[in-house]
Amino acid sequence: MSFVFELPDLGEGLPDATIVKWLIKEGDTVKVDQPIAEMETAKAVVEVPSPVNGVILKLHGKAGDVIITHAPLVTFGNAGEKLAAAPAAAPAPSQSVPSASASMHSQVAAGIPAAPASGGGEVFLLPDLGEGLPDATIVKWLVKEGDTVKVDQPIAEMETAKAVVEVPSPFNGVIAKLHGKAGDVIITHAPLVTFGGSAVGGSAAAVPAPSKKDEAPADAGTVVGAVQVGNTIVAETSDAVVKALAKKLGVDLNQVKGTGAGGKISQADVKSAAAGGLAKSMALAAAPVATSTNNPLAFRASPAVRKLANELGVDLSRCNSSGPKGTITRDDVKSASTGASAPVAARTTAATAVAAPAVGARLPTVTVQVKPEAVRGVRRAMAQAMTLSHQTVVPVTLMEDANISKWKKGEDSLARYIRALCAAAKVEPALNAWFDGANMERLLHPNVNVGIAVDTPDGLYVPVVSEAQAKSNAELRADVETLRKKIADKAIKPTDLSGATITLSNYGSIAGRYGTPIVSPPQVAILGCGRFRNELKLTDKGIENAKMLPLSLSFDHRACTGGEGARFLAAVIADLEKPE
């Protein structure tokens, strides 16, 4: 009989742990309490012992995986037993209940040209038409409900922040519903079109897949995906949907040869490239890219006039400029489209001169890939702790300076800070405490267990110097060094990191005068020590050079009054200002 061992809580409410390495392998026979894995929790590496005698049937993860607390870690069995074939693994939610978009993308990825569901229909969500654009406005629909459309057929003109873009259909199918009218703003990833429903002249599935010939757009005078940005018209080789599809399928568009008009890359091209593997060869042919031969900046024309010229296939260099200050008007474009105006040779020459790039002047193409990295281990714990603090603590921070001019040379500043906290805890115990806001309880501690914030490349550790009030400066320093060595050696234990009653952050050893230290619940206070500075002070004896230590005390105002916080800080200062 197999037994699934779930990851226990390896700390105090830790939500997960990362597998550092397995100490056994599948098929091994283990005994109870035998270490089977090293797991990295929030702040320590812990060996997880086997809870039973048995045989390892399955390891649920590999080194580096994050295992949620109470999720399966190891499946045990008896000698000779094997894991049952095809276990009833619950399908992932995304698989069992696919969203409309997920379903659509899976269709596209599978190369299925037409599969609109009857009745309910596939919902096509507005893709991101730029780089992080939040929405787009419907300029006009190019189809109507009930129309039968083919994949890549333009269905709408959408205006983004600075561009008018034709959005092509992702399917062969029937338009069941248009989600909006001209002028409506559609949020990115919100429904744009629903396919399916009542087919005209038969089911949508009967619509033939597009041949290469069919893929040529009906409106040959329009470049699908042409983007009109500011005063510049940029003709793209693929549109936003194609780019989104290529990104999803991991296809480099630079490696795909477009089979559409003018070398335009269609969704079918992307799907073919994905299905056949990029290595097979889809080098981009020397490229029939639909670009203007003239630099648009060489002509005075509004975006609307440029769009009209683009629609009518008119080169602006062929237009007379009858508008103010030589501006080309809509009438100029219309006249040029009917052949009523002659090319302006001089202007064409000038435009060509501007457009021609200098030999060797263009920058090389640079491809940079930056992938997000998972936040794990100590940094993950820090993020969770900060979130908890932000959600639960009501913080307030007091700032003041301590004059430490009387310290002897070579004074151990860290030991003095800890000693000052112990002294202040005697004066005002309310800050050396734990507070439970949910149950409205607080616990005043008889001992001072000081958490020391230690910055490391892996993240923030807070080892604890226990019963600090009973130790000398030398003993405090020795304890801190021992804990730091454990951290450096990755030998720190959970017991070294638990039980703090108050925290010290010595950020001034790096930089920073004052701060707003974050309280780590259930503690109620943290003291931050800033960077020393020399300051001229006016005294009864004249002007003196004083060595000042900035202090910042944050505390949970639910647990402590402002007076308690101020008295605590005053006691810290009084102790720090002692000669030794």
ChimeraX attribute file (.defattr): number of C-alpha atoms within 10 A of each C-alpha:
attribute: neighborCount
match mode: 1-to-1
recipient: residues
	/A:1	8
	/A:2	16
	/A:3	14
	/A:4	16
	/A:5	18
	/A:6	16
	/A:7	18
	/A:8	18
	/A:9	15
	/A:10	21
	/A:11	17
	/A:12	8
	/A:13	9
	/A:14	15
	/A:15	17
	/A:16	25
	/A:17	30
	/A:18	21
	/A:19	22
	/A:20	19
	/A:21	17
	/A:22	17
	/A:23	13
	/A:24	15
	/A:25	15
	/A:26	13
	/A:27	18
	/A:28	12
	/A:29	16
	/A:30	20
	/A:31	14
	/A:32	12
	/A:33	12
	/A:34	16
	/A:35	17
	/A:36	21
	/A:37	22
	/A:38	19
	/A:39	26
	/A:40	22
	/A:41	25
	/A:42	25
	/A:43	28
	/A:44	23
	/A:45	21
	/A:46	21
	/A:47	18
	/A:48	18
	/A:49	16
	/A:50	19
	/A:51	15
	/A:52	15
	/A:53	15
	/A:54	21
	/A:55	22
	/A:56	26
	/A:57	25
	/A:58	18
	/A:59	19
	/A:60	15
	/A:61	16
	/A:62	13
	/A:63	13
	/A:64	15
	/A:65	15
	/A:66	19
	/A:67	20
	/A:68	17
	/A:69	17
	/A:70	13
	/A:71	14
	/A:72	17
	/A:73	20
	/A:74	21
	/A:75	19
	/A:76	29
	/A:77	22
	/A:78	15
	/A:79	13
	/A:80	8
	/A:81	15
	/A:82	16
	/A:83	14
	/A:84	9
	/A:85	6
	/A:86	6
	/A:87	7
	/A:88	7
	/A:89	6
	/A:90	8
	/A:91	9
	/A:92	9
	/A:93	9
	/A:94	10
	/A:95	11
	/A:96	9
	/A:97	11
	/A:98	13
	/A:99	14
	/A:100	16
	/A:101	16
	/A:102	13
	/A:103	16
	/A:104	21
	/A:105	17
	/A:106	13
	/A:107	17
	/A:108	22
	/A:109	18
	/A:110	13
	/A:111	16
	/A:112	15
	/A:113	21
	/A:114	24
	/A:115	21
	/A:116	25
	/A:117	17
	/A:118	17
	/A:119	12
	/A:120	12
	/A:121	21
	/A:122	25
	/A:123	24
	/A:124	22
	/A:125	19
	/A:126	19
	/A:127	24
	/A:128	19
	/A:129	26
	/A:130	18
	/A:131	7
	/A:132	9
	/A:133	13
	/A:134	15
	/A:135	21
	/A:136	26
	/A:137	19
	/A:138	22
	/A:139	19
	/A:140	17
	/A:141	17
	/A:142	13
	/A:143	15
	/A:144	15
	/A:145	16
	/A:146	19
	/A:147	15
	/A:148	21
	/A:149	22
	/A:150	23
	/A:151	21
	/A:152	26
	/A:153	23
	/A:154	22
	/A:155	22
	/A:156	22
	/A:157	21
	/A:158	24
	/A:159	21
	/A:160	21
	/A:161	14
	/A:162	13
	/A:163	20
	/A:164	21
	/A:165	25
	/A:166	27
	/A:167	24
	/A:168	24
	/A:169	21
	/A:170	26
	/A:171	25
	/A:172	26
	/A:173	33
	/A:174	29
	/A:175	27
	/A:176	25
	/A:177	18
	/A:178	20
	/A:179	16
	/A:180	16
	/A:181	13
	/A:182	13
	/A:183	13
	/A:184	14
	/A:185	16
	/A:186	20
	/A:187	17
	/A:188	17
	/A:189	14
	/A:190	15
	/A:191	20
	/A:192	20
	/A:193	22
	/A:194	23
	/A:195	34
	/A:196	27
	/A:197	22
	/A:198	18
	/A:199	22
	/A:200	13
	/A:201	10
	/A:202	11
	/A:203	18
	/A:204	25
	/A:205	18
	/A:206	13
	/A:207	19
	/A:208	12
	/A:209	17
	/A:210	16
	/A:211	9
	/A:212	13
	/A:213	10
	/A:214	14
	/A:215	18
	/A:216	18
	/A:217	16
	/A:218	10
	/A:219	11
	/A:220	12
	/A:221	12
	/A:222	15
	/A:223	24
	/A:224	25
	/A:225	25
	/A:226	22
	/A:227	21
	/A:228	20
	/A:229	14
	/A:230	11
	/A:231	16
	/A:232	14
	/A:233	20
	/A:234	16
	/A:235	17
	/A:236	17
	/A:237	25
	/A:238	21
	/A:239	25
	/A:240	20
	/A:241	22
	/A:242	25
	/A:243	23
	/A:244	17
	/A:245	19
	/A:246	21
	/A:247	13
	/A:248	12
	/A:249	17
	/A:250	13
	/A:251	21
	/A:252	15
	/A:253	22
	/A:254	11
	/A:255	17
	/A:256	22
	/A:257	21
	/A:258	25
	/A:259	16
	/A:260	21
	/A:261	20
	/A:262	16
	/A:263	18
	/A:264	23
	/A:265	22
	/A:266	27
	/A:267	28
	/A:268	24
	/A:269	21
	/A:270	29
	/A:271	21
	/A:272	18
	/A:273	24
	/A:274	19
	/A:275	14
	/A:276	12
	/A:277	12
	/A:278	18
	/A:279	9
	/A:280	9
	/A:281	12
	/A:282	19
	/A:283	13
	/A:284	14
	/A:285	13
	/A:286	8
	/A:287	12
	/A:288	13
	/A:289	16
	/A:290	16
	/A:291	15
	/A:292	13
	/A:293	12
	/A:294	20
	/A:295	20
	/A:296	20
	/A:297	13
	/A:298	17
	/A:299	20
	/A:300	19
	/A:301	21
	/A:302	16
	/A:303	16
	/A:304	13
	/A:305	19
	/A:306	25
	/A:307	20
	/A:308	15
	/A:309	21
	/A:310	20
	/A:311	14
	/A:312	16
	/A:313	16
	/A:314	21
	/A:315	19
	/A:316	28
	/A:317	26
	/A:318	21
	/A:319	27
	/A:320	22
	/A:321	21
	/A:322	13
	/A:323	14
	/A:324	9
	/A:325	8
	/A:326	12
	/A:327	15
	/A:328	22
	/A:329	21
	/A:330	21
	/A:331	15
	/A:332	21
	/A:333	27
	/A:334	18
	/A:335	17
	/A:336	23
	/A:337	17
	/A:338	10
	/A:339	13
	/A:340	14
	/A:341	15
	/A:342	12
	/A:343	16
	/A:344	14
	/A:345	11
	/A:346	10
	/A:347	17
	/A:348	19
	/A:349	13
	/A:350	14
	/A:351	19
	/A:352	16
	/A:353	13
	/A:354	15
	/A:355	15
	/A:356	11
	/A:357	10
	/A:358	8
	/A:359	6
	/A:360	7
	/A:361	7
	/A:362	8
	/A:363	6
	/A:364	7
	/A:365	6
	/A:366	5
	/A:367	5
	/A:368	6
	/A:369	5
	/A:370	5
	/A:371	6
	/A:372	6
	/A:373	6
	/A:374	9
	/A:375	11
	/A:376	21
	/A:377	23
	/A:378	20
	/A:379	18
	/A:380	19
	/A:381	22
	/A:382	18
	/A:383	15
	/A:384	15
	/A:385	17
	/A:386	16
	/A:387	11
	/A:388	14
	/A:389	18
	/A:390	15
	/A:391	9
	/A:392	18
	/A:393	22
	/A:394	15
	/A:395	20
	/A:396	20
	/A:397	22
	/A:398	17
	/A:399	18
	/A:400	15
	/A:401	19
	/A:402	20
	/A:403	20
	/A:404	21
	/A:405	17
	/A:406	13
	/A:407	17
	/A:408	10
	/A:409	7
	/A:410	6
	/A:411	12
	/A:412	15
	/A:413	17
	/A:414	19
	/A:415	20
	/A:416	21
	/A:417	22
	/A:418	28
	/A:419	24
	/A:420	22
	/A:421	31
	/A:422	26
	/A:423	21
	/A:424	22
	/A:425	26
	/A:426	17
	/A:427	17
	/A:428	20
	/A:429	19
	/A:430	22
	/A:431	30
	/A:432	28
	/A:433	23
	/A:434	23
	/A:435	22
	/A:436	16
	/A:437	14
	/A:438	7
	/A:439	7
	/A:440	9
	/A:441	10
	/A:442	16
	/A:443	15
	/A:444	14
	/A:445	16
	/A:446	14
	/A:447	18
	/A:448	28
	/A:449	24
	/A:450	26
	/A:451	25
	/A:452	24
	/A:453	18
	/A:454	18
	/A:455	13
	/A:456	12
	/A:457	7
	/A:458	11
	/A:459	16
	/A:460	17
	/A:461	23
	/A:462	22
	/A:463	29
	/A:464	26
	/A:465	27
	/A:466	20
	/A:467	16
	/A:468	21
	/A:469	21
	/A:470	13
	/A:471	16
	/A:472	13
	/A:473	19
	/A:474	11
	/A:475	14
	/A:476	23
	/A:477	19
	/A:478	14
	/A:479	18
	/A:480	19
	/A:481	12
	/A:482	13
	/A:483	23
	/A:484	20
	/A:485	13
	/A:486	15
	/A:487	20
	/A:488	11
	/A:489	9
	/A:490	12
	/A:491	15
	/A:492	21
	/A:493	16
	/A:494	18
	/A:495	11
	/A:496	20
	/A:497	19
	/A:498	18
	/A:499	17
	/A:500	25
	/A:501	28
	/A:502	29
	/A:503	29
	/A:504	23
	/A:505	23
	/A:506	22
	/A:507	19
	/A:508	18
	/A:509	13
	/A:510	8
	/A:511	11
	/A:512	15
	/A:513	18
	/A:514	21
	/A:515	21
	/A:516	17
	/A:517	22
	/A:518	25
	/A:519	27
	/A:520	24
	/A:521	21
	/A:522	20
	/A:523	24
	/A:524	29
	/A:525	30
	/A:526	29
	/A:527	28
	/A:528	26
	/A:529	27
	/A:530	23
	/A:531	17
	/A:532	19
	/A:533	12
	/A:534	13
	/A:535	13
	/A:536	12
	/A:537	12
	/A:538	11
	/A:539	8
	/A:540	7
	/A:541	6
	/A:542	8
	/A:543	11
	/A:544	13
	/A:545	11
	/A:546	17
	/A:547	18
	/A:548	20
	/A:549	23
	/A:550	21
	/A:551	25
	/A:552	22
	/A:553	27
	/A:554	25
	/A:555	30
	/A:556	28
	/A:557	17
	/A:558	16
	/A:559	24
	/A:560	19
	/A:561	15
	/A:562	15
	/A:563	10
	/A:564	18
	/A:565	23
	/A:566	17
	/A:567	16
	/A:568	25
	/A:569	29
	/A:570	18
	/A:571	21
	/A:572	26
	/A:573	24
	/A:574	16
	/A:575	21
	/A:576	25
	/A:577	18
	/A:578	14
	/A:579	11
	/A:580	12
